[in-house]
Amino acid sequence: MKKKTFQDTFVFNYFISKIASLILQLRGWKLKGEVPKESKCIIIFSPHTSNWDGVLGGLMIAKLRIKLFVMAKDKIFIFPFKNFLLWLGVIPINRDKKSDTVRQIVEEFEKRDVFKIFVVPSGTRKKVDKWKSGFYYIAKGANVPIILSFIDYKKKEYGFIKKVYVTDDLEESLREIQLIYKQSNITGKHPDSQLFSKNTIH
């Protein structure tokens, strides 16, 4: 499996980074928080309420030169797309019912010296009653920290809030993370679709 991705290229690390930085600056966006220095971690993003999150998130990642990996079904890794997908930083995962997706990702953490993955806990930009818990089990199994990232449309700020480690208690860990987001007073593109109301932290 290729370990080098397009994010290791000079074009990405210089030209694309400079362009992304210029766009964010011209649009009035400011970075807040400390850029994660961990070689292995899970970066989660919330609240996710708009497709614009992906655009701004991509610019943010490019500007900060963060090498991130994402997961996709292994069935799409066929000729002639396989090597290209690996070069993009896409990791093949077997999502069949008999397969343990969490275990596969934990194994990726174990066999790589540098590995950061990006997860949106809500799984969708629509309003949800609760988060998906896969990222919790991955963080626990790989013993890696979770970095809380955000985009605040009201303040025109983006960045990172805090680094947390999960406990053995799923509900307690999710409640703690959600509470941190809530207390940070972040405003998504569509605030009505945010999870963090007084009735959803329980």
PyRosetta script that sets phi, psi and omega in degrees:
from pyrosetta import init, pose_from_sequence

init()
pose = pose_from_sequence("MKKKTFQDTFVFNYFISKIASLILQLRGWKLKGEVPKESKCIIIFSPHTSNWDGVLGGLMIAKLRIKLFVMAKDKIFIFPFKNFLLWLGVIPINRDKKSDTVRQIVEEFEKRDVFKIFVVPSGTRKKVDKWKSGFYYIAKGANVPIILSFIDYKKKEYGFIKKVYVTDDLEESLREIQLIYKQSNITGKHPDSQLFSKNTIH")
pose.set_psi(1, 134.9)
pose.set_omega(1, 178.7)
pose.set_phi(2, -67.6)
pose.set_psi(2, 136.2)
pose.set_omega(2, 176.2)
pose.set_phi(3, -102.2)
pose.set_psi(3, -20.4)
pose.set_omega(3, 177.4)
pose.set_phi(4, -83.8)
pose.set_psi(4, 137.9)
pose.set_omega(4, 177.2)
pose.set_phi(5, -127.7)
pose.set_psi(5, 176.5)
pose.set_omega(5, -179.6)
pose.set_phi(6, -61.1)
pose.set_psi(6, -21.2)
pose.set_omega(6, 179.8)
pose.set_phi(7, -74.7)
pose.set_psi(7, -7.5)
pose.set_omega(7, 175.6)
pose.set_phi(8, -92.8)
pose.set_psi(8, -3.6)
pose.set_omega(8, -175.7)
pose.set_phi(9, -82.9)
pose.set_psi(9, 156.6)
pose.set_omega(9, 177.8)
pose.set_phi(10, -63.7)
pose.set_psi(10, -37.8)
pose.set_omega(10, -179.3)
pose.set_phi(11, -58.6)
pose.set_psi(11, -46.1)
pose.set_omega(11, -179.9)
pose.set_phi(12, -68.5)
pose.set_psi(12, -47.9)
pose.set_omega(12, -173.2)
pose.set_phi(13, -72.9)
pose.set_psi(13, -12.3)
pose.set_omega(13, 178.1)
pose.set_phi(14, -121.8)
pose.set_psi(14, -67.0)
pose.set_omega(14, -172.8)
pose.set_phi(15, -66.6)
pose.set_psi(15, -51.5)
pose.set_omega(15, -178.2)
pose.set_phi(16, -64.9)
pose.set_psi(16, -38.5)
pose.set_omega(16, 177.7)
pose.set_phi(17, -61.6)
pose.set_psi(17, -43.4)
pose.set_omega(17, 179.5)
pose.set_phi(18, -65.2)
pose.set_psi(18, -41.5)
pose.set_omega(18, 179.4)
pose.set_phi(19, -64.6)
pose.set_psi(19, -45.4)
pose.set_omega(19, 179.6)
pose.set_phi(20, -61.5)
pose.set_psi(20, -42.8)
pose.set_omega(20, 179.2)
pose.set_phi(21, -61.8)
pose.set_psi(21, -41.8)
pose.set_omega(21, -179.6)
pose.set_phi(22, -65.3)
pose.set_psi(22, -43.5)
pose.set_omega(22, 179.8)
pose.set_phi(23, -60.7)
pose.set_psi(23, -47.4)
pose.set_omega(23, -179.8)
pose.set_phi(24, -63.2)
pose.set_psi(24, -39.4)
pose.set_omega(24, 180.0)
pose.set_phi(25, -66.2)
pose.set_psi(25, -44.6)
pose.set_omega(25, -179.9)
pose.set_phi(26, -65.4)
pose.set_psi(26, -30.2)
pose.set_omega(26, 179.2)
pose.set_phi(27, -85.4)
pose.set_psi(27, -2.1)
pose.set_omega(27, 175.2)
pose.set_phi(28, 84.5)
pose.set_psi(28, 17.6)
pose.set_omega(28, -179.5)
pose.set_phi(29, -87.2)
pose.set_psi(29, 140.4)
pose.set_omega(29, -178.0)
pose.set_phi(30, -123.7)
pose.set_psi(30, 144.6)
pose.set_omega(30, 178.3)
pose.set_phi(31, -84.6)
pose.set_psi(31, 133.9)
pose.set_omega(31, 175.5)
pose.set_phi(32, -127.4)
pose.set_psi(32, 142.4)
pose.set_omega(32, 178.2)
pose.set_phi(33, 91.3)
pose.set_psi(33, 171.4)
pose.set_omega(33, -176.8)
pose.set_phi(34, -92.0)
pose.set_psi(34, 129.2)
pose.set_omega(34, 178.1)
pose.set_phi(35, -66.2)
pose.set_psi(35, 129.2)
pose.set_omega(35, -176.7)
pose.set_phi(36, -61.6)
pose.set_psi(36, 130.6)
pose.set_omega(36, 179.4)
pose.set_phi(37, -102.1)
pose.set_psi(37, -4.7)
pose.set_omega(37, -178.5)
pose.set_phi(38, -61.2)
pose.set_psi(38, 140.3)
pose.set_omega(38, 177.4)
pose.set_phi(39, -77.6)
pose.set_psi(39, -25.2)
pose.set_omega(39, 178.1)
pose.set_phi(40, -133.2)
pose.set_psi(40, 128.2)
pose.set_omega(40, 178.3)
pose.set_phi(41, -170.1)
pose.set_psi(41, 169.4)
pose.set_omega(41, 171.6)
pose.set_phi(42, -112.4)
pose.set_psi(42, 125.3)
pose.set_omega(42, 176.9)
pose.set_phi(43, -103.3)
pose.set_psi(43, 116.7)
pose.set_omega(43, 177.9)
pose.set_phi(44, -104.1)
pose.set_psi(44, 156.6)
pose.set_omega(44, -178.3)
pose.set_phi(45, -129.9)
pose.set_psi(45, 134.4)
pose.set_omega(45, 178.0)
pose.set_phi(46, -163.2)
pose.set_psi(46, 150.3)
pose.set_omega(46, -5.2)
pose.set_phi(47, -81.2)
pose.set_psi(47, 143.9)
pose.set_omega(47, 177.9)
pose.set_phi(48, -104.9)
pose.set_psi(48, 107.2)
pose.set_omega(48, -175.6)
pose.set_phi(49, -128.3)
pose.set_psi(49, 0.2)
pose.set_omega(49, -174.5)
pose.set_phi(50, -155.5)
pose.set_psi(50, 154.9)
pose.set_omega(50, 174.4)
pose.set_phi(51, -65.6)
pose.set_psi(51, -22.2)
pose.set_omega(51, 177.9)
pose.set_phi(52, -64.0)
pose.set_psi(52, -22.2)
pose.set_omega(52, 176.7)
pose.set_phi(53, -58.7)
pose.set_psi(53, -40.5)
pose.set_omega(53, -179.3)
pose.set_phi(54, -66.3)
pose.set_psi(54, -39.6)
pose.set_omega(54, 179.7)
pose.set_phi(55, -65.4)
pose.set_psi(55, -51.8)
pose.set_omega(55, -179.1)
pose.set_phi(56, -67.0)
pose.set_psi(56, -37.3)
pose.set_omega(56, 178.1)
pose.set_phi(57, -63.2)
pose.set_psi(57, -40.8)
pose.set_omega(57, 177.9)
pose.set_phi(58, -63.4)
pose.set_psi(58, -41.3)
pose.set_omega(58, 177.3)
pose.set_phi(59, -64.1)
pose.set_psi(59, -40.7)
pose.set_omega(59, 179.5)
pose.set_phi(60, -62.5)
pose.set_psi(60, -46.8)
pose.set_omega(60, -179.5)
pose.set_phi(61, -62.9)
pose.set_psi(61, -41.6)
pose.set_omega(61, 179.9)
pose.set_phi(62, -65.8)
pose.set_psi(62, -44.3)
pose.set_omega(62, -179.5)
pose.set_phi(63, -60.6)
pose.set_psi(63, -44.2)
pose.set_omega(63, -175.6)
pose.set_phi(64, -85.0)
pose.set_psi(64, -3.7)
pose.set_omega(64, 178.0)
pose.set_phi(65, 57.3)
pose.set_psi(65, 43.8)
pose.set_omega(65, 178.9)
pose.set_phi(66, -88.6)
pose.set_psi(66, 121.4)
pose.set_omega(66, 179.1)
pose.set_phi(67, -84.1)
pose.set_psi(67, 108.4)
pose.set_omega(67, -177.1)
pose.set_phi(68, -116.0)
pose.set_psi(68, 148.5)
pose.set_omega(68, 173.9)
pose.set_phi(69, -114.0)
pose.set_psi(69, 150.5)
pose.set_omega(69, 175.4)
pose.set_phi(70, -127.8)
pose.set_psi(70, 162.0)
pose.set_omega(70, -177.4)
pose.set_phi(71, -106.3)
pose.set_psi(71, 148.6)
pose.set_omega(71, 176.3)
pose.set_phi(72, -151.4)
pose.set_psi(72, 158.7)
pose.set_omega(72, 180.0)
pose.set_phi(73, -60.7)
pose.set_psi(73, 136.3)
pose.set_omega(73, -177.7)
pose.set_phi(74, -65.7)
pose.set_psi(74, -16.7)
pose.set_omega(74, -177.4)
pose.set_phi(75, -67.4)
pose.set_psi(75, -19.8)
pose.set_omega(75, 179.6)
pose.set_phi(76, -87.0)
pose.set_psi(76, -6.0)
pose.set_omega(76, -178.7)
pose.set_phi(77, -86.6)
pose.set_psi(77, 70.1)
pose.set_omega(77, -179.0)
pose.set_phi(78, -122.0)
pose.set_psi(78, 159.5)
pose.set_omega(78, 177.3)
pose.set_phi(79, -63.6)
pose.set_psi(79, 135.6)
pose.set_omega(79, 7.1)
pose.set_phi(80, -100.6)
pose.set_psi(80, 19.0)
pose.set_omega(80, -172.5)
pose.set_phi(81, -92.8)
pose.set_psi(81, -17.5)
pose.set_omega(81, -171.0)
pose.set_phi(82, -55.1)
pose.set_psi(82, -57.4)
pose.set_omega(82, -177.0)
pose.set_phi(83, -63.5)
pose.set_psi(83, -34.1)
pose.set_omega(83, 179.2)
pose.set_phi(84, -66.5)
pose.set_psi(84, -41.8)
pose.set_omega(84, 179.0)
pose.set_phi(85, -64.5)
pose.set_psi(85, -41.4)
pose.set_omega(85, 177.7)
pose.set_phi(86, -63.6)
pose.set_psi(86, -37.7)
pose.set_omega(86, 179.1)
pose.set_phi(87, -66.4)
pose.set_psi(87, -29.4)
pose.set_omega(87, 177.7)
pose.set_phi(88, -77.8)
pose.set_psi(88, -9.5)
pose.set_omega(88, -179.7)
pose.set_phi(89, 92.2)
pose.set_psi(89, 22.9)
pose.set_omega(89, 178.7)
pose.set_phi(90, -93.9)
pose.set_psi(90, 128.9)
pose.set_omega(90, -177.9)
pose.set_phi(91, -102.7)
pose.set_psi(91, 125.9)
pose.set_omega(91, 179.3)
pose.set_phi(92, -72.8)
pose.set_psi(92, 131.2)
pose.set_omega(92, 179.2)
pose.set_phi(93, -128.7)
pose.set_psi(93, 132.1)
pose.set_omega(93, 176.6)
pose.set_phi(94, -82.3)
pose.set_psi(94, 112.6)
pose.set_omega(94, -175.7)
pose.set_phi(95, -102.0)
pose.set_psi(95, 16.4)
pose.set_omega(95, 176.3)
pose.set_phi(96, -62.2)
pose.set_psi(96, 154.2)
pose.set_omega(96, -175.8)
pose.set_phi(97, -57.3)
pose.set_psi(97, -32.5)
pose.set_omega(97, -177.2)
pose.set_phi(98, -80.9)
pose.set_psi(98, -6.0)
pose.set_omega(98, -175.3)
pose.set_phi(99, -98.2)
pose.set_psi(99, 149.4)
pose.set_omega(99, 179.4)
pose.set_phi(100, -101.9)
pose.set_psi(100, 97.4)
pose.set_omega(100, -176.7)
pose.set_phi(101, -61.0)
pose.set_psi(101, -44.5)
pose.set_omega(101, -179.8)
pose.set_phi(102, -59.1)
pose.set_psi(102, -44.9)
pose.set_omega(102, -179.2)
pose.set_phi(103, -60.5)
pose.set_psi(103, -41.5)
pose.set_omega(103, -179.6)
pose.set_phi(104, -61.6)
pose.set_psi(104, -42.0)
pose.set_omega(104, -178.9)
pose.set_phi(105, -71.4)
pose.set_psi(105, -37.3)
pose.set_omega(105, 176.2)
pose.set_phi(106, -60.6)
pose.set_psi(106, -39.7)
pose.set_omega(106, 178.8)
pose.set_phi(107, -64.3)
pose.set_psi(107, -34.5)
pose.set_omega(107, 176.6)
pose.set_phi(108, -63.6)
pose.set_psi(108, -40.1)
pose.set_omega(108, 177.2)
pose.set_phi(109, -62.6)
pose.set_psi(109, -40.0)
pose.set_omega(109, -175.5)
pose.set_phi(110, -69.9)
pose.set_psi(110, -31.5)
pose.set_omega(110, -174.7)
pose.set_phi(111, -97.7)
pose.set_psi(111, 1.8)
pose.set_omega(111, 179.7)
pose.set_phi(112, -118.7)
pose.set_psi(112, 143.3)
pose.set_omega(112, 176.9)
pose.set_phi(113, -78.4)
pose.set_psi(113, -32.4)
pose.set_omega(113, 178.8)
pose.set_phi(114, -129.2)
pose.set_psi(114, 121.5)
pose.set_omega(114, -177.6)
pose.set_phi(115, -156.4)
pose.set_psi(115, 114.3)
pose.set_omega(115, 176.3)
pose.set_phi(116, -125.2)
pose.set_psi(116, 129.8)
pose.set_omega(116, 177.2)
pose.set_phi(117, -118.8)
pose.set_psi(117, 155.0)
pose.set_omega(117, -176.3)
pose.set_phi(118, -112.9)
pose.set_psi(118, 132.8)
pose.set_omega(118, -177.7)
pose.set_phi(119, -137.3)
pose.set_psi(119, 137.6)
pose.set_omega(119, 172.0)
pose.set_phi(120, -105.6)
pose.set_psi(120, 104.6)
pose.set_omega(120, -173.7)
pose.set_phi(121, -58.3)
pose.set_psi(121, -30.7)
pose.set_omega(121, -178.8)
pose.set_phi(122, -72.5)
pose.set_psi(122, -26.8)
pose.set_omega(122, 179.1)
pose.set_phi(123, 78.0)
pose.set_psi(123, -6.5)
pose.set_omega(123, -177.4)
pose.set_phi(124, -161.0)
pose.set_psi(124, 160.3)
pose.set_omega(124, 177.4)
pose.set_phi(125, -85.4)
pose.set_psi(125, -8.5)
pose.set_omega(125, 177.9)
pose.set_phi(126, -79.5)
pose.set_psi(126, 159.1)
pose.set_omega(126, -179.9)
pose.set_phi(127, -67.6)
pose.set_psi(127, 135.6)
pose.set_omega(127, 179.3)
pose.set_phi(128, -126.9)
pose.set_psi(128, 159.1)
pose.set_omega(128, 178.8)
pose.set_phi(129, -84.2)
pose.set_psi(129, -25.2)
pose.set_omega(129, 179.4)
pose.set_phi(130, -155.9)
pose.set_psi(130, 162.5)
pose.set_omega(130, -180.0)
pose.set_phi(131, -83.7)
pose.set_psi(131, 159.8)
pose.set_omega(131, 167.6)
pose.set_phi(132, -75.8)
pose.set_psi(132, 147.2)
pose.set_omega(132, -171.7)
pose.set_phi(133, -104.1)
pose.set_psi(133, 5.0)
pose.set_omega(133, -176.8)
pose.set_phi(134, -56.6)
pose.set_psi(134, -41.1)
pose.set_omega(134, -177.3)
pose.set_phi(135, -64.1)
pose.set_psi(135, -30.9)
pose.set_omega(135, 178.1)
pose.set_phi(136, -64.3)
pose.set_psi(136, -48.0)
pose.set_omega(136, -177.6)
pose.set_phi(137, -68.2)
pose.set_psi(137, -32.1)
pose.set_omega(137, 176.3)
pose.set_phi(138, -67.2)
pose.set_psi(138, -47.5)
pose.set_omega(138, 179.9)
pose.set_phi(139, -59.9)
pose.set_psi(139, -41.3)
pose.set_omega(139, -179.4)
pose.set_phi(140, -68.6)
pose.set_psi(140, -44.6)
pose.set_omega(140, -178.0)
pose.set_phi(141, -68.6)
pose.set_psi(141, -36.3)
pose.set_omega(141, -178.7)
pose.set_phi(142, -91.4)
pose.set_psi(142, -8.5)
pose.set_omega(142, -178.3)
pose.set_phi(143, 55.2)
pose.set_psi(143, 51.0)
pose.set_omega(143, 179.3)
pose.set_phi(144, -121.5)
pose.set_psi(144, 154.8)
pose.set_omega(144, 179.3)
pose.set_phi(145, -76.3)
pose.set_psi(145, 159.7)
pose.set_omega(145, 173.9)
pose.set_phi(146, -108.5)
pose.set_psi(146, 126.4)
pose.set_omega(146, 178.6)
pose.set_phi(147, -100.7)
pose.set_psi(147, 125.3)
pose.set_omega(147, -177.9)
pose.set_phi(148, -90.7)
pose.set_psi(148, 114.8)
pose.set_omega(148, 179.1)
pose.set_phi(149, -110.9)
pose.set_psi(149, 162.9)
pose.set_omega(149, -175.4)
pose.set_phi(150, -157.8)
pose.set_psi(150, 164.4)
pose.set_omega(150, 167.5)
pose.set_phi(151, -134.9)
pose.set_psi(151, 121.3)
pose.set_omega(151, -179.4)
pose.set_phi(152, -107.0)
pose.set_psi(152, 108.5)
pose.set_omega(152, -175.8)
pose.set_phi(153, -74.0)
pose.set_psi(153, -27.7)
pose.set_omega(153, -179.4)
pose.set_phi(154, -72.3)
pose.set_psi(154, -45.2)
pose.set_omega(154, -179.0)
pose.set_phi(155, -89.5)
pose.set_psi(155, -8.9)
pose.set_omega(155, -175.9)
pose.set_phi(156, 56.3)
pose.set_psi(156, 50.7)
pose.set_omega(156, 178.5)
pose.set_phi(157, -125.2)
pose.set_psi(157, 150.0)
pose.set_omega(157, 175.8)
pose.set_phi(158, -142.4)
pose.set_psi(158, 158.8)
pose.set_omega(158, 178.0)
pose.set_phi(159, 149.0)
pose.set_psi(159, -140.8)
pose.set_omega(159, -171.4)
pose.set_phi(160, -133.8)
pose.set_psi(160, 139.1)
pose.set_omega(160, -176.4)
pose.set_phi(161, -95.4)
pose.set_psi(161, -52.6)
pose.set_omega(161, -171.0)
pose.set_phi(162, -163.5)
pose.set_psi(162, 158.3)
pose.set_omega(162, 172.0)
pose.set_phi(163, -105.2)
pose.set_psi(163, 130.9)
pose.set_omega(163, -179.6)
pose.set_phi(164, -132.5)
pose.set_psi(164, 153.4)
pose.set_omega(164, 172.0)
pose.set_phi(165, -114.1)
pose.set_psi(165, 137.9)
pose.set_omega(165, -178.8)
pose.set_phi(166, -77.9)
pose.set_psi(166, 156.5)
pose.set_omega(166, 175.4)
pose.set_phi(167, -100.0)
pose.set_psi(167, -174.2)
pose.set_omega(167, 177.3)
pose.set_phi(168, -76.9)
pose.set_psi(168, -8.3)
pose.set_omega(168, -177.8)
pose.set_phi(169, -102.0)
pose.set_psi(169, 109.5)
pose.set_omega(169, -178.7)
pose.set_phi(170, -57.8)
pose.set_psi(170, -53.2)
pose.set_omega(170, -176.4)
pose.set_phi(171, -61.8)
pose.set_psi(171, -41.0)
pose.set_omega(171, 179.7)
pose.set_phi(172, -64.1)
pose.set_psi(172, -42.4)
pose.set_omega(172, -178.9)
pose.set_phi(173, -65.8)
pose.set_psi(173, -45.3)
pose.set_omega(173, 179.1)
pose.set_phi(174, -65.4)
pose.set_psi(174, -39.0)
pose.set_omega(174, 179.1)
pose.set_phi(175, -63.9)
pose.set_psi(175, -40.5)
pose.set_omega(175, 179.7)
pose.set_phi(176, -63.8)
pose.set_psi(176, -46.0)
pose.set_omega(176, -178.9)
pose.set_phi(177, -64.6)
pose.set_psi(177, -44.9)
pose.set_omega(177, 179.8)
pose.set_phi(178, -63.9)
pose.set_psi(178, -36.1)
pose.set_omega(178, 179.6)
pose.set_phi(179, -66.9)
pose.set_psi(179, -37.7)
pose.set_omega(179, 177.1)
pose.set_phi(180, -61.7)
pose.set_psi(180, -44.1)
pose.set_omega(180, 177.6)
pose.set_phi(181, -62.5)
pose.set_psi(181, -44.1)
pose.set_omega(181, -178.4)
pose.set_phi(182, -62.3)
pose.set_psi(182, -45.3)
pose.set_omega(182, -177.7)
pose.set_phi(183, -70.1)
pose.set_psi(183, -15.3)
pose.set_omega(183, 178.5)
pose.set_phi(184, -82.0)
pose.set_psi(184, -6.5)
pose.set_omega(184, 176.2)
pose.set_phi(185, 53.7)
pose.set_psi(185, 50.1)
pose.set_omega(185, 179.2)
pose.set_phi(186, -86.5)
pose.set_psi(186, 138.1)
pose.set_omega(186, 179.2)
pose.set_phi(187, -113.2)
pose.set_psi(187, 116.6)
pose.set_omega(187, 178.5)
pose.set_phi(188, -76.9)
pose.set_psi(188, 175.9)
pose.set_omega(188, 179.1)
pose.set_phi(189, -59.1)
pose.set_psi(189, -40.6)
pose.set_omega(189, 177.4)
pose.set_phi(190, -122.4)
pose.set_psi(190, 88.9)
pose.set_omega(190, -174.4)
pose.set_phi(191, -55.1)
pose.set_psi(191, -31.0)
pose.set_omega(191, -178.5)
pose.set_phi(192, -65.9)
pose.set_psi(192, -17.4)
pose.set_omega(192, -179.6)
pose.set_phi(193, -94.9)
pose.set_psi(193, 1.4)
pose.set_omega(193, -179.2)
pose.set_phi(194, -73.3)
pose.set_psi(194, 148.7)
pose.set_omega(194, 178.5)
pose.set_phi(195, -76.7)
pose.set_psi(195, -28.7)
pose.set_omega(195, -164.7)
pose.set_phi(196, -85.4)
pose.set_psi(196, 71.1)
pose.set_omega(196, 169.8)
pose.set_phi(197, -105.1)
pose.set_psi(197, 170.6)
pose.set_omega(197, -176.5)
pose.set_phi(198, -64.7)
pose.set_psi(198, -16.6)
pose.set_omega(198, -178.0)
pose.set_phi(199, -94.0)
pose.set_psi(199, -3.2)
pose.set_omega(199, -175.5)
pose.set_phi(200, -111.3)
pose.set_psi(200, -6.0)
pose.set_omega(200, 173.6)
pose.set_phi(201, -95.7)
pose.set_psi(201, 107.3)
pose.set_omega(201, -175.2)
pose.set_phi(202, -140.8)
pose.dump_pdb("model.pdb")
